[in-house]
Amino acid sequence: MSILSEEAERALFYRRNHMGDLTKTELQGKLLKLLKTDRDMNFLMSLDEKDLTTLLVALMERIEHMK
């Protein structure tokens, strides 16, 4: 059972499918751009592409809800 609403699930599915063509390096670059941090984030490269995509989508959704 998902804790996300049906609308949020659809949005997550849409974003995952449209970011699926990005490489790990591109996903990491987008994450670093969103995070704007000087911290060492090299651990991101240990994540697989699916997890990087999920993290990126979650961050983007969080930022959108803050607007």
MIGU-310540 format. One record per residue (C-alpha): x, y, z. Coordinates in steps of 0.25 Angstrom, whole numbers, padded with zeros to 4 digits, always signed. Layout:
% MIGU-310540
XYZ/...
% end
This chain:
% MIGU-310540
+0000+0000+0000/+0005+0014-0004/+0005+0026+0005/+0004+0035-0007/-0009+0039-0013/-0014+0034-0026/-0010+0047-0033/+0004+0047-0026/+0006+0033-0031/+0002+0037-0046/+0011+0049-0045/+0023+0041-0040/+0020+0030-0050/+0020+0041-0061/+0033+0047-0056/+0040+0034-0055/+0037+0030-0069/+0041+0044-0075/+0054+0044-0067/+0058+0029-0070/+0066+0034-0082/+0076+0041-0073/+0089+0035-0070/+0094+0033-0055/+0103+0045-0057/+0092+0054-0063/+0083+0050-0051/+0094+0053-0041/+0096+0067-0048/+0082+0070-0047/+0082+0066-0032/+0094+0074-0029/+0088+0086-0036/+0075+0085-0027/+0082+0083-0014/+0092+0094-0016/+0102+0089-0006/+0117+0089-0004/+0116+0075+0003/+0123+0063-0003/+0111+0056-0010/+0119+0045-0018/+0111+0034-0010/+0100+0037-0020/+0108+0030-0031/+0107+0017-0022/+0091+0018-0024/+0085+0011-0037/+0078+0019-0047/+0064+0016-0042/+0068+0021-0028/+0074+0033-0033/+0062+0036-0042/+0053+0034-0030/+0061+0043-0021/+0061+0054-0032/+0046+0053-0034/+0044+0054-0019/+0052+0066-0018/+0045+0073-0029/+0032+0070-0023/+0036+0075-0010/+0041+0088-0017/+0028+0090-0025/+0020+0089-0012/+0028+0100-0005/+0025+0110-0016/
% end
